[in-house]
Amino acid sequence: MTGPFTIRDFTRAHGAYIARFAAQSRKSLERLDVSPISETEKHLRFRLEFPEDPVIVDVWSKEDPAAEQAFNRELTCARLLQGSALTASLLGHSQEKCLMLRGDVQGTPLNSVLSQDNVVAMSSSLGSWFQRFHQKMPQKEADMTWFSYLKNYPGLFEPEEYEREKAFLERLKIGAVSIARNDRIRGFLVSDRKTICAPGFQRAGYKPIGWDLLLATRDLVRQFPGQTDDIIAALLAGWGAKVPGLNPEDFIRLAKLFCVATVFRAYTPSAPLLRRYADAFNASREKGQGKITTVLSVPYKSDLQQDVQPQDVEAFRRHLQLVTTERGDMDRQITEDEIRNTDNPVPVLAAIGEYPKAWGNYAAIF
């Protein structure tokens, strides 16, 4: 297709073809309404409004090699999962047009229903989904360790962290890789039947078995840091089998290391919002307070201000202590005075105090 890559232009050019294609699995209609879902320069998604059973159409730009690769990954996973109820049913596809037709899954985005009360149950359901997904995916032999694999991600750990954890990570062997979804959990849907469904696999690729569990741990702990241990345990329980090459204790330790490295965003020149927080704090800090050099962002699920409950403050304090311990400062104790303004509605900017000199001073937004 030449010209603008938009839903409007694509349906104008190929509307009759798409309608005939979709009608192979639906009752043909003289007029078929189109509802846009999302539109980027590489990917279009829209709904064909068949009265009783809508069809979702995904189209990738053939002008972009990366988009065409995303289509191929999506198609591969959809074929492998056909009939599994793990994702929407594949109704048809066109390799020539990088186009897929799928059934419409009625459901609610997982992130909108997650709460402190149900996150453990949802973690178990996600672990079960990933295990069933894994069983459908092909594997390839591999010969590496988690140390050598994680070194492929520059900046994931500090150099001294790699050295400190080298013996542990080198002990964890990776004997096989399998296709992983390799994406955030925010795309998951909770269907009307309370089952979990994944709408897409554009980032799927061969990864060490258990990689999806690590990414899920990261996303869930970001939202509920005080329930880190319960989240990891529930994901493992949902998986229901040993993660190849990792006994439960090793996976728990690996997951916690991964969380420490990825859950918090460090203040850097490429994070202008966090830099403004640091600059604002440094400009107004009291005499004797150290200058903030790094900011950690602890995301919240909404921008609504709420009173901070004492149990939430205590859970957050325990989590900060855990992070400090994991980072190797075993003797550091966080005092009550170091968590400031906790009686005020969030968000507030708080100085956590002086960590080891290699860290500089830290602030947290919570």
Stockholm file with secondary structure:
# STOCKHOLM 1.0

chainA/1-366         MTGPFTIRDFTRAHGAYIARFAAQSRKSLERLDVSPISETEKHLRFRLEFPEDPVIVDVWSKEDPAAEQAFNRELTCARLLQGSALTASLLGHSQEKCLMLRGDVQGTPLNSVLSQDNVVAMSSSLGSWFQRFHQKMPQKEADMTWFSYLKNYPGLFEPEEYEREKAFLERLKIGAVSIARNDRIRGFLVSDRKTICAPGFQRAGYKPIGWDLLLATRDLVRQFPGQTDDIIAALLAGWGAKVPGLNPEDFIRLAKLFCVATVFRAYTPSAPLLRRYADAFNASREKGQGKITTVLSVPYKSDLQQDVQPQDVEAFRRHLQLVTTERGDMDRQITEDEIRNTDNPVPVLAAIGEYPKAWGNYAAIF
#=GR chainA/1-366 SS CCSCCCHHHHHHHHHHHHHHHHHTSSCCCSCCCEEEEEECSSEEEEEECCSSSCEEEEEECTTCHHHHHHHHHHHHHHHHTTTSSSBCCEEEEETTTTEEEEECCCEEEHHHHCCTTTHHHHHHHHHHHHHHHHHHSCEEEEEEEHHHHHTTSTTSSCHHHHHHHHHHHHHSEEEEEEEECCSCGGGCEEETTSCEEBCCCTTCEEEETTHHHHHHHHHHHHHCGGGHHHHHHHHHHHHCSCCTTCCHHHHHHHHHHHHHHHSSEECCTTCHHHHHHHHHHHHHCCTTCCCEEEEEECCCSCSCCCCCCHHHHHHHHHHHHHHHHHTTCTTCCCCGGGSCSTTSCSCCEEEEEECCTTTCEEEEEC
#=GC SS_cons         CCSCCCHHHHHHHHHHHHHHHHHTSSCCCSCCCEEEEEECSSEEEEEECCSSSCEEEEEECTTCHHHHHHHHHHHHHHHHTTTSSSBCCEEEEETTTTEEEEECCCEEEHHHHCCTTTHHHHHHHHHHHHHHHHHHSCEEEEEEEHHHHHTTSTTSSCHHHHHHHHHHHHHSEEEEEEEECCSCGGGCEEETTSCEEBCCCTTCEEEETTHHHHHHHHHHHHHCGGGHHHHHHHHHHHHCSCCTTCCHHHHHHHHHHHHHHHSSEECCTTCHHHHHHHHHHHHHCCTTCCCEEEEEECCCSCSCCCCCCHHHHHHHHHHHHHHHHHTTCTTCCCCGGGSCSTTSCSCCEEEEEECCTTTCEEEEEC
//
